């Protein structure tokens, strides 16, 4: 199964979303200075994007799929 990965750079931080099995959800990772400082599990990629917008101000249009 091919899982999607998305990244956004915002306010000197890197935000990364990684899909997992649908029964698990998707993970949002927050990196500061190259180190993961926070991670959150949400139900889907879109919920991760919305959570990042609400909690950290990351605009939804900033996300780029990593190939």
C-alpha positions as CSV (number, residue, x, y, z in Angstrom):
1,X,0.0,0.0,0.0
2,X,1.3,3.5,-0.9
3,X,0.9,5.9,1.9
4,X,1.0,9.6,1.2
5,X,3.3,12.0,3.0
6,X,2.8,15.8,3.1
7,X,5.1,18.6,4.3
8,X,4.6,22.3,5.1
9,X,7.2,24.8,6.2
10,X,5.8,27.5,8.4
11,X,7.2,29.8,11.1
12,X,10.6,28.2,11.0
13,X,9.1,24.8,11.7
14,X,8.6,21.8,9.4
15,X,5.2,20.0,9.7
16,X,4.9,16.5,8.2
17,X,1.8,14.3,7.8
18,X,2.2,10.6,7.2
19,X,-0.7,8.3,6.4
20,X,-1.0,5.0,8.2
21,X,-3.5,2.2,7.8
22,X,-7.1,3.6,7.5
23,X,-8.0,2.0,10.8
24,X,-5.1,3.9,12.5
25,X,-5.3,7.3,10.8
26,X,-2.6,9.8,10.0
27,X,0.2,11.3,12.0
28,X,1.1,15.0,12.2
29,X,4.7,15.6,13.2
30,X,6.2,19.0,14.2
31,X,9.9,19.6,13.8
32,X,11.9,22.4,15.3
33,X,15.6,22.7,14.3
34,X,15.4,19.3,12.6
35,X,14.1,17.5,15.8
36,X,10.6,16.1,16.2
37,X,9.1,17.9,19.2
38,X,5.4,17.0,18.9
39,X,3.3,14.4,17.2
40,X,-0.5,14.0,16.9
41,X,-2.7,11.2,15.7
42,X,-5.8,12.2,13.7
43,X,-8.4,10.2,11.7
44,X,-7.2,11.4,8.3
45,X,-4.8,13.6,6.4
46,X,-7.4,16.4,6.1
47,X,-8.0,16.3,9.8
48,X,-4.2,16.6,10.4
49,X,-4.2,19.6,8.0
50,X,-7.1,21.2,9.8
51,X,-5.5,20.5,13.2
52,X,-2.2,22.1,12.1
53,X,-4.2,25.2,10.9
54,X,-6.1,25.5,14.2
55,X,-3.2,24.8,16.5
56,X,-0.2,26.3,14.7
57,X,-1.7,28.6,12.0
58,X,-0.4,26.5,9.1
59,X,-2.4,27.5,6.0
60,X,-4.0,24.4,4.3
61,X,-2.6,25.6,0.9
62,X,1.0,25.3,2.2
63,X,1.0,21.5,2.2
64,X,3.0,19.7,-0.5
65,X,2.9,16.0,-1.2
66,X,6.3,14.4,-1.0
67,X,6.9,11.9,-3.8
